[in-house]
């Protein structure tokens, strides 16, 4: 028999800075999933956790309780080893799109269960849905057969996988409780452990456009997740990567699909190519396939072939024209110099306000909306040259997007981006 618990006493325990007992954690996650703990009570508890933190044992128990809220998947019947990647969320972070087909083309199986946008960060499913006909939902049977035939999927986690996280993720998005190491680590790892991947590579973002602004916090988040994964039998490593400035040259759903296809075709922005290859090498090494060089597989078009098959298997048309927004607005350089700053948060907020993300839960996103920047940090720019193109179907949002960009970029005498990969935690 479970001892009696109630939401208010659990909230008070954490509010006052005490450690939650295992029984309290099990009870509150289960009761919240069943609807016996109200959203306002879970919001208060999430805020108490954000402010007070949780220790390793609490995080581990919280993660286990979220896994136990739903079903677990099993990929052990597949002929190829499974490996997955997860990013903690960034701006212009479209890496999953070229990465999943690339690693599959190298011979591993990549399940890649993905999510939607959270706050100012884009979501992989929202990006993929810009492709005409493509559908995010796959049954477990479809997922397994696609992994067997194509080798890669990008799809929505089914409703049965960590349902506690589904509710809590949506609640955190609207209550200012995303930026907690304990809550991010347990959210990501509950889904990945329940998914049953044999290996996992984490891309932990660090900087202005990330949920973790400083390197110490990002490192602690990485360490927490790597330990949770390895303790659960999932070979897990993390790269800490720069998110002070956004990735590539676009943020927005269809814009990012276009850029990903450029990478698969052998072009694309150098930072997107570099991070795709770094993460691919980590994924291959985690499943004992480090003898394969993903750069060759990208260059000779094999990754593009898998991309096309992956899209077609989910009802999409890889050759279709991508949606384009109705209106554009151009921002030009007021003087000549070097782009010395381009702030990821400013760009992410602008893209979000233009319609690439949601203002309210469950709203549709605009496929064509977003921001294109025509120079990266360190590039020489001339007075009058285009710096940004804003895209939207709702031009009344342009002033708010311009306000977000204001102060978020600078033309100076010199500038250099910090290294893309800042550290490895394994
Ligand atoms: N991604 C997740 O899945 N969960 C979080 O809490 C943050 C990013």
Boltz pocket constraint, residues with backbone or C-beta under 6 A from the ligand:
constraints:
  - pocket:
      binder: B
      contacts: [[A, 87], [A, 88], [A, 89], [A, 115], [A, 118], [A, 169], [A, 178], [A, 183], [A, 184], [A, 185], [A, 187], [A, 188]]
      max_distance: 6.0
